[in-house]
Amino acid sequence: MTVAELRDRARRVLPGGNTRSTLFVPPHPPYAVSGAGCVVTDATGHQVVDCNNNYTALIHGHAHPELVAVATEAVAAGSAFGLPTESEVVCAELLRARTGLPSWRFCNSGTEAVMMALRGARAATGRDLVVRFAGSYHGTYDDVVDPAAPGVPAGVTASVVTLPQGDGAALAEVMRTRGGEVAAVLLDLMPNRAGLRPADPAFVELVADLTRRAGALLVVDEVITLRLEVGGLHARYAVEPDLVTVGKVVGGGFPVGGVGGRAEVLDAFSPLTDGPVSWGGTFSANPVTMRTGVAALRLFGPAEVAALNARGDRLREELAGRGVPVSGSGSLVRLLLPDPAAVWWRLYERGVLAGTNGLLALSTPMTDDDVDTVRDAVLAAVEVPA
């Protein structure tokens, strides 16, 4: 079967030809066939250095031998049960040790983690209002997307206030006038969709202070940024969130989401309490995800975090030094370009797979030579003179 035939088949059964909106590039995206380390091979045999890494989830790239072995062993023992397993206890203990957050619950995606965190915050506070910042992506849940997006009910605006990114004055005014209604302030410390720019520490301190004074909860979204520090990016800001959402790297390449935070907040989900929040999930905390995720996190300790961040910092500095507008921190780099779709294809043709918005996420199998390859491809794709 040719790629054209596959594409035609896909368009007959999948609107637009594929399931995930974030993967679409016009006129149609390539089809992946296999991955090994930091290299992906598509259906035409073309190979690329993977700087998408399933939108930052594959911290160890593709088919890491140890992770494959752990996952295979887990599947052979039973992929999921209608009972809890020790694996979720081990994963929660590991995340507690890394982040200092004492209590955890698991789910199946970053979107679901945010949904769970907001449900828990509303249950714990007895309040309804959520404050978020425009441009930050927190998944596909109605409450956290642009209220003008197609399919989002008008009623969402009654329970969510969306403020300009980084606008402390606007937040202060909301807290002054409606603070008693606010259940949670949802904050991403380096939002990808908003340009992958690290938040101003003074702004983060203000958010934490205003939230605490209002008796609301601070929810920090670390679904993407957990990789930047052993304990997550919030550790760099010395902020103490009430809840943190995680996903991506925590699953070792399998679907995962999680919420960590203060025990008294997450106790809202405990069936041992009166009137608990009921939250199921057929595959939540399944042993394949939990066991492989634990192995992946153990392979990404302080030395590995520092080494990967150093490679990302070097790539960003070298691109900026040649006049390419970039942002980000550590192993996450964002190309700030006016036409990222066009640059995406030029990068792909030169052997680099990026995010459709210009995101470059590094993985541990990458060598200095791989980073040089990425740098040179970016310079050629954006037509920077040699």
PyMOL commands that set and color helices and strands:
alter all, ss='L'
color gray80, all
select helices_A, chain A and resi 3-13+15-17+21-23+53-56+65-77+86-99+110-125+142-144+154-158+168-181+201-213+225-228+234-237+248-251+263-269+287-298+302-321+340-349+368-381
alter helices_A, ss='H'
color red, helices_A
select strands_A, chain A and resi 32-36+39-42+47-50+103-107+129-133+160-163+182-187+217-221+243-247+257-261+326-329+332-335+352-353+359-361
alter strands_A, ss='S'
color yellow, strands_A
deselect
rebuild
show_as cartoon
